[in-house]
Amino acid sequence: MNLFTQQSGKQKKIYLSALLLSLTALFVTVLLILAHYETSSTGSFCNINDYWNCDRVNKSIFAEIFGIPVSILGFLYYLFLSLVFAGLWRGLDFVKTLKPVSTTLLLRAGL
């Protein structure tokens, strides 16, 4: 039995739930990217009160890795997850689809 092509109704619900959660996280990372580059001093949705304020962290030196905002890295990660879960939900067989690509990459790498 192939895990990816023959899905039960329960698996499809799990994939759909994971897809919806990753799309929600994708939306949140877009808001964090906008908050990172916002220059006004009024604050954003993160500035709830003096105790709950993610603007300080989002605009600090700890919010970047090698000059890339962490929120952009999170956006790329959740975009990847969304695509994977959308493919699984639609019944895409990743093993069959990616086998020629992985073989080509291994041959070019000399392995």
PyMOL commands that set and color helices and strands:
alter all, ss='L'
color gray80, all
select helices_A, chain A and resi 9-37+55-58+61-63+70-90+94-109
alter helices_A, ss='H'
color red, helices_A
select strands_A, chain A and resi 64-65+68-69
alter strands_A, ss='S'
color yellow, strands_A
deselect
rebuild
show_as cartoon
